[in-house]
Amino acid sequence: MIFFGCEKMDPLVPDSNSDQEISSLKAAKVHAKFTGICTPTTPPETGDNAWYDDADDVRVTGVSVWVTDEMNMIDDITFKLRGTAVLTVDDGLGKWEMSWHGTQTLTSPDGSTFTIVAHAVGAGVEGDVKGLTARWKYSMDYDGTFETLKYYVKGKITAER
C-alpha cells in the first residue's frame, strides 16, 4: 500500500480579513429581493399616470410614470395589457426603463371593481442603478374604495459583474 502525504494548503486569500476580498471570488450574480406599495401621486407629479413606488430597497423607490401601449379584450371580463414605464429613483439615485405586460379582470358587472396583475422587467439606465436589471410583480385588488387603489409590489434586482 502506498500512502500519499498531506500538507497544509494555503487559503485562496492568504491572511485575508476582508469579506470583500472573499466575496469577490464568489458568484458573478448578486440578487436582492424587495417588496413595497405603489400608490397614485397626488397631484400627479408627471404625466397622467404617475405613481409612487415605496419599496424596502431605495434603488427601486421613487416616482414611476406608466404608459399603456396595448389593451386587448381576452373575454367579457379580462383585458390583456402591455406598455412601458420609467421609474425615477428618489434623491437622484438613478432611473429605470421598464417594459411590462399584465391582465386586468373586472370583478363587477359595471367594471367599477377589478384586479390587475402586471409583470415588469427593467434596466437601470442612469445613476447608481445603471447596469442593473430588475423584475417586478405589481398586484392590485381594487374594490372601488380609495384605500384599495394601490399595487402591492415584489421583485428582484440583479447585478451582473
C-alpha positions as CSV (number, residue, x, y, z in Angstrom):
1,M,0.0,0.0,0.0
2,I,1.2,3.5,-0.8
3,F,0.1,6.5,1.2
4,F,0.5,10.0,-0.1
5,G,1.4,12.7,2.3
6,C,-0.8,15.6,3.0
7,E,0.4,19.1,3.8
8,K,-1.4,22.2,5.0
9,M,-2.6,24.2,2.0
10,D,-2.6,28.0,1.9
11,P,-6.1,29.6,1.7
12,L,-7.3,31.1,-1.5
13,V,-6.8,34.6,0.0
14,P,-3.9,34.5,2.4
15,D,-4.2,36.4,5.6
16,S,-7.5,37.9,4.4
17,N,-9.5,39.7,7.0
18,S,-11.8,41.3,4.5
19,D,-15.2,39.9,3.5
20,Q,-15.0,41.9,0.3
21,E,-11.9,40.0,-0.9
22,I,-13.6,36.7,-0.2
23,S,-16.9,37.7,-1.8
24,S,-15.2,38.9,-5.0
25,L,-14.2,35.3,-5.5
26,K,-17.8,34.1,-5.3
27,A,-20.5,34.0,-8.0
28,A,-20.8,36.8,-10.6
29,K,-24.5,37.5,-9.9
30,V,-25.9,39.3,-6.9
31,H,-29.7,39.1,-6.2
32,A,-31.6,41.5,-3.9
33,K,-35.3,40.9,-3.3
34,F,-37.7,43.8,-2.5
35,T,-41.3,44.5,-1.6
36,G,-43.4,47.6,-1.4
37,I,-46.6,49.5,-2.2
38,C,-47.2,51.7,-5.2
39,T,-49.8,54.5,-4.8
40,P,-51.0,57.2,-7.2
41,T,-49.2,60.5,-6.8
42,T,-51.5,63.3,-5.6
43,P,-51.4,65.5,-7.5
44,P,-49.7,63.7,-10.4
45,E,-46.1,64.8,-10.5
46,T,-45.5,64.0,-14.1
47,G,-47.9,62.7,-16.7
48,D,-51.4,61.4,-16.1
49,N,-50.4,58.1,-14.8
50,A,-47.8,58.8,-12.2
51,W,-47.4,56.5,-9.1
52,Y,-45.1,56.5,-6.1
53,D,-43.2,53.2,-5.6
54,D,-42.3,52.9,-1.9
55,A,-40.1,49.9,-1.6
56,D,-37.8,48.5,1.1
57,D,-34.9,49.0,-1.3
58,V,-34.0,52.6,-2.1
59,R,-32.9,51.6,-5.6
60,V,-36.5,50.9,-6.7
61,T,-38.2,53.7,-4.6
62,G,-39.4,56.8,-6.5
63,V,-41.9,58.1,-9.0
64,S,-42.9,55.8,-11.9
65,V,-44.8,57.0,-15.0
66,W,-46.7,54.4,-16.8
67,V,-47.8,54.2,-20.5
68,T,-50.3,51.6,-21.7
69,D,-49.4,50.8,-25.3
70,E,-51.9,47.9,-25.8
71,M,-55.2,46.9,-24.2
72,N,-56.9,44.0,-25.9
73,M,-60.0,42.1,-24.7
74,I,-59.4,38.4,-24.0
75,D,-63.1,37.7,-23.0
76,D,-66.0,39.5,-21.5
77,I,-64.2,40.4,-18.3
78,T,-60.5,40.2,-18.9
79,F,-58.1,42.5,-20.8
80,K,-54.5,41.9,-21.8
81,L,-52.3,44.9,-21.1
82,R,-48.8,45.9,-22.3
83,G,-46.7,49.0,-22.0
84,T,-43.7,50.9,-20.8
85,A,-42.7,52.8,-17.6
86,V,-39.9,55.0,-16.3
87,L,-39.1,54.8,-12.6
88,T,-37.1,57.8,-11.4
89,V,-35.4,56.8,-8.1
90,D,-35.6,59.3,-5.2
91,D,-32.7,61.6,-4.3
92,G,-31.3,61.4,-7.8
93,L,-30.0,57.9,-7.4
94,G,-30.9,56.9,-10.9
95,K,-33.6,55.8,-13.4
96,W,-35.1,52.6,-14.6
97,E,-36.7,52.0,-18.0
98,M,-39.2,49.2,-17.9
99,S,-41.5,47.2,-20.2
100,W,-44.5,45.4,-18.7
101,H,-47.4,43.2,-19.5
102,G,-50.4,42.0,-17.5
103,T,-54.1,41.4,-17.2
104,Q,-57.0,43.4,-15.8
105,T,-60.0,41.3,-14.8
106,L,-63.3,43.0,-14.0
107,T,-64.8,41.8,-10.7
108,S,-68.2,43.6,-11.0
109,P,-70.6,43.8,-14.0
110,D,-70.2,47.6,-14.3
111,G,-66.4,47.4,-14.2
112,S,-66.1,49.6,-11.1
113,T,-64.0,46.9,-9.3
114,F,-61.2,44.9,-10.8
115,T,-57.9,43.1,-10.2
116,I,-54.7,43.8,-12.1
117,V,-51.6,41.7,-12.2
118,A,-48.6,43.1,-14.1
119,H,-45.0,41.8,-14.6
120,A,-42.3,44.3,-15.5
121,V,-38.6,44.0,-16.4
122,G,-36.3,47.0,-16.3
123,A,-32.8,48.2,-17.0
124,G,-31.1,50.8,-14.9
125,V,-30.1,53.5,-17.3
126,E,-28.7,56.3,-15.0
127,G,-27.0,56.9,-11.7
128,D,-26.4,54.2,-9.1
129,V,-28.8,51.7,-10.8
130,K,-27.1,52.0,-14.2
131,G,-26.2,48.5,-15.4
132,L,-28.5,46.7,-13.1
133,T,-31.6,44.7,-14.1
134,A,-34.8,44.2,-12.1
135,R,-38.1,42.3,-12.3
136,W,-41.3,43.5,-10.6
137,K,-44.7,42.0,-10.0
138,Y,-47.5,44.5,-9.4
139,S,-50.8,43.3,-8.0
140,M,-54.0,45.3,-7.3
141,D,-57.4,44.2,-6.0
142,Y,-59.5,47.4,-6.4
143,D,-62.9,47.2,-4.6
144,G,-64.0,50.8,-5.5
145,T,-62.5,52.5,-2.5
146,F,-59.5,54.8,-2.4
147,E,-57.8,52.6,0.2
148,T,-57.5,49.8,-2.3
149,L,-56.2,52.0,-5.2
150,K,-52.7,50.7,-4.8
151,Y,-50.4,48.0,-6.1
152,Y,-48.5,45.5,-3.9
153,V,-45.1,45.1,-5.4
154,K,-42.4,42.5,-5.1
155,G,-39.4,41.8,-7.2
156,K,-35.7,41.2,-7.5
157,I,-32.7,43.4,-8.5
158,T,-29.9,41.6,-10.3
159,A,-26.4,42.9,-10.8
160,E,-24.2,41.5,-13.4
161,R,-20.5,41.8,-12.7
